[in-house]
Amino acid sequence: MRNVLLINASPRPAVSQAHQLAHELLGSLQRRHPALALTERDLAGQPLAPLGADYANALTTPTPFDAPELKLSEALIVELERSDLVLIATPMHNFTLPAALKLWIDYVLRIHRTFSYGADGKVGLLPDRPVYVLVGSGGFHRGERARQPDFLTPYLRHALATMGLFDVHFIYLEGLVGEAAAVTARAAARAQLALEPIFQGLVVT
Ligand SMILES: Cc1cc2nc3c(=O)[nH]c(=O)nc-3n(C[C@H](O)[C@H](O)[C@H](O)COP(=O)(O)O)c2cc1C
């Protein structure tokens, strides 16, 4: 384990339970791998440029990978390629992923670069690696208390798989309303993560 890519999609990472949990995970990894290099991509604090005509044209016509229109896409894909582990901390927004995270997908899920297209459809070109997605939500979308659908999980799982990333784990922090609920949700998520060999040493409180 050498390189970790942390993607934050919360507009308020300082208080985001998912983002704070991601940093707990990093802390436990750093204790086991002191030389660990972290690349943090704050999609909310430093928003990616909206997609323009240049990018859309470059994607739909033959364009060299080093063309200026693909510069940002290339940079984001290289971050992904270099990572041995990807952590995505994201809220659920309106039953799905925040726009900032969808925009990241639009830059990294790129034909001829992270997937190819043939008779069998889209085939991922990235070597697989573990991806942990920490999802915070105000309400519940699983189990008996679920009162809303979850379009985030199936969409993100499919988008990542299209690039070749299948080793994807979703950890949910649900019902994040008030301090007590946040403590409970985070403790449950932590206990679940502590069972994963990759996060051995995570302190469960
Ligand atoms: C624009 C917006 C849409 C939201 N939509 C949902 C939703 O569909 N379901 C839900 O359970 N919570 C929803 N929430 C609440 C957030 O998921 C919740 O506050 C979560 O804790 C935010 O995570 P964060 O602190 O990591 O940003 C929404 C919040 C915002 C700001």
The ligand as a Tripos MOL2 file, in Angstrom:
@<TRIPOS>MOLECULE
LIG
   31    33     1     0     0
SMALL
NO_CHARGES

@<TRIPOS>ATOM
      1 C1        -29.0380   19.2190   -1.5170 C.3       1 LIG1
      2 C2        -29.2230   18.1500   -0.4770 C.ar      1 LIG1
      3 C3        -29.9740   17.0410   -0.7800 C.ar      1 LIG1
      4 C4        -30.1350   16.0340    0.1630 C.ar      1 LIG1
      5 N1        -30.8340   14.9310   -0.1730 N.ar      1 LIG1
      6 C5        -30.9410   13.9080    0.6960 C.ar      1 LIG1
      7 C6        -31.6070   12.7130    0.3360 C.ar      1 LIG1
      8 O1        -32.0870   12.5200   -0.7630 O.2       1 LIG1
      9 N2        -31.6940   11.7410    1.2800 N.ar      1 LIG1
     10 C7        -31.1630   11.8730    2.5280 C.ar      1 LIG1
     11 O2        -31.2780   10.9500    3.3200 O.2       1 LIG1
     12 N3        -30.5150   12.9910    2.8880 N.ar      1 LIG1
     13 C8        -30.3890   14.0130    2.0060 C.ar      1 LIG1
     14 N4        -29.7210   15.1480    2.3600 N.ar      1 LIG1
     15 C9        -29.0910   15.2370    3.6870 C.3       1 LIG1
     16 C10       -27.6320   14.8300    3.6300 C.3       1 LIG1
     17 O3        -27.4200   13.5940    2.9740 O.3       1 LIG1
     18 C11       -27.0940   14.7410    5.0640 C.3       1 LIG1
     19 O4        -27.1850   16.0190    5.6600 O.3       1 LIG1
     20 C12       -25.6940   14.2390    5.1380 C.3       1 LIG1
     21 O5        -25.3470   14.0810    6.4680 O.3       1 LIG1
     22 C13       -24.7420   15.1940    4.5000 C.3       1 LIG1
     23 O6        -23.4660   14.6430    4.5540 O.3       1 LIG1
     24 P1        -22.1730   15.5510    4.7550 P.3       1 LIG1
     25 O7        -22.2530   16.1600    6.1040 O.co2     1 LIG1
     26 O8        -21.0810   14.5550    4.5870 O.co2     1 LIG1
     27 O9        -22.1530   16.5860    3.6630 O.co2     1 LIG1
     28 C14       -29.5480   16.1700    1.4440 C.ar      1 LIG1
     29 C15       -28.7990   17.3040    1.7390 C.ar      1 LIG1
     30 C16       -28.6310   18.2790    0.8090 C.ar      1 LIG1
     31 C17       -27.7810   19.4890    1.1470 C.3       1 LIG1
@<TRIPOS>BOND
     1     1     2 1
     2     2     3 ar
     3     2    30 ar
     4     3     4 ar
     5     4     5 ar
     6     4    28 ar
     7     5     6 ar
     8     6     7 ar
     9     6    13 1
    10     7     8 2
    11     7     9 ar
    12     9    10 ar
    13    10    11 2
    14    10    12 ar
    15    12    13 ar
    16    13    14 ar
    17    14    15 1
    18    14    28 ar
    19    15    16 1
    20    16    17 1
    21    16    18 1
    22    18    19 1
    23    18    20 1
    24    20    21 1
    25    20    22 1
    26    22    23 1
    27    23    24 1
    28    24    25 2
    29    24    26 1
    30    24    27 1
    31    28    29 ar
    32    29    30 ar
    33    30    31 1
@<TRIPOS>SUBSTRUCTURE
     1 LIG1         1 GROUP 0 **** ****
